Each structure stands twice: as structure tokens, then as C-alpha cells.
């Protein structure tokens, strides 16, 4: 487990994610500054609401975040990010499983869905390792371009 605690995202940590998290190479696609709509949402308390969460380690250092978007009574979409210096080290599976456990313990959702840029093989591997199945793909506007995203889904055990 790479984290100790999940709580609602603080303004200080939202600002850190938005302004200081920079991913290398093709993963710079995920830098908040490259998507002004996402940037505005995460740094603006009213837009962020109570749907963003922070994940911290046992030294209270921010290691990641996630966002929950309710789609229906039983379905939730998850968006997430791991701190850039922690990516590519095999931590993604535990990070995803921790988020899943949080959802199971705090909500009544049965189905978790997410989407990921098709080039992000590391994330796809982590999601599939956690039991998510690819359900399709779509072309989506993002970061001043159009990119292919894979849709993944997992039905929770109850």
C-alpha cells in the first residue's frame, strides 16, 4: 500500500497538482496546464465540489488524487492521477485497488468505469491487473486535439 489516508482534496494540494505536477515525455499529456477545463475545475473550489479526493502517504505527502463522477445510482466514473515521480515504478495497481476499496467502503456503487488515453500502456496494465475490462473506445477532444481513449469497466463484488 502506498498510501495511508484518503480525504477531500485541499486547496493547497489542488494547486500543487495543477501547477507543479509535470509528467515526462508523452505523459505530459496529463499535465493539468495542458487542459484548461480540467485545470479550472481542480483549482476552483466551487467547480471541484466534493468529488475530488487526495491520497497521502504515512508522512502526509501527497501521492495522488482521484475524482468521482456519479453516472447513475450504481455507476461511478473515476478519474485519477499518481504523482509524476511515482509513475512507472509498479505502484499503479495498488493505487487503483486502494481507490476501489475506498469506493466500496464509502459508497453503494456497483460499477466503476474509467477512460484512459490509448497510448498509456502503463495505466492500462494497472487497470486490467485490478480486474477492469476494456468495453470500447472513443475519439475524444482533449488538450487542443482529438485522441483515442479506451473505456474500461469493473463490476464490484458485493
FENRADA-V299516 format. One record per residue. RES is the residue in one small letter. PHI is phi as a letter, one per 20 degrees, with the letter a starting at -180 (NA if undefined). Layout:
# FENRADA-V299516
res=RES phi=PHI
res=RES phi=PHI
This chain:
# FENRADA-V299516
res=x phi=NA
res=x phi=e
res=x phi=b
res=x phi=d
res=x phi=b
res=x phi=c
res=x phi=b
res=x phi=f
res=x phi=f
res=x phi=e
res=x phi=f
res=x phi=f
res=x phi=f
res=x phi=f
res=x phi=f
res=x phi=f
res=x phi=f
res=x phi=f
res=x phi=d
res=x phi=d
res=x phi=e
res=x phi=c
res=x phi=e
res=x phi=e
res=x phi=l
res=x phi=f
res=x phi=f
res=x phi=f
res=x phi=g
res=x phi=e
res=x phi=f
res=x phi=g
res=x phi=f
res=x phi=e
res=x phi=c
res=x phi=f
res=x phi=f
res=x phi=f
res=x phi=g
res=x phi=f
res=x phi=f
res=x phi=f
res=x phi=e
res=x phi=d
res=x phi=g
res=x phi=f
res=x phi=f
res=x phi=f
res=x phi=l
res=x phi=d
res=x phi=e
res=x phi=d
res=x phi=c
res=x phi=d
res=x phi=d
res=x phi=c
res=x phi=e
res=x phi=f
res=x phi=d
res=x phi=l
res=x phi=e
res=x phi=f
res=x phi=d
res=x phi=a
res=x phi=b
res=x phi=b
res=x phi=c
res=x phi=d
res=x phi=d
res=x phi=f
res=x phi=d
res=x phi=a
res=x phi=g
res=x phi=d
res=x phi=c
res=x phi=c
res=x phi=e
res=x phi=d
res=x phi=d
res=x phi=b
res=x phi=b
res=x phi=d
res=x phi=g
res=x phi=g
res=x phi=f
res=x phi=e
res=x phi=f
res=x phi=m
res=x phi=d
res=x phi=m
res=x phi=e
res=x phi=g
res=x phi=f
res=x phi=f
res=x phi=f
res=x phi=f
res=x phi=f
res=x phi=f
res=x phi=f
res=x phi=g
res=x phi=f
res=x phi=g
res=x phi=f
res=x phi=f
res=x phi=e
res=x phi=c
res=x phi=c
res=x phi=d
res=x phi=f
res=x phi=d
res=x phi=c
res=x phi=d
res=x phi=c
res=x phi=b
res=x phi=c
res=x phi=b
res=x phi=g
res=x phi=f
res=x phi=f
res=x phi=e
res=x phi=f
res=x phi=f
res=x phi=f
res=x phi=g
res=x phi=f
res=x phi=f
res=x phi=f
res=x phi=f
res=x phi=f
res=x phi=e
res=x phi=n
res=x phi=f
res=x phi=d
res=x phi=f
res=x phi=d
res=x phi=q
res=x phi=b
res=x phi=b
res=x phi=e
res=x phi=c
res=x phi=f
res=x phi=a
res=x phi=l
res=x phi=m
res=x phi=b
res=x phi=c
res=x phi=c
res=x phi=e
res=x phi=c
res=x phi=e
res=x phi=e
res=x phi=c
res=x phi=b
res=x phi=b
res=x phi=e
res=x phi=f
res=x phi=f
res=x phi=c
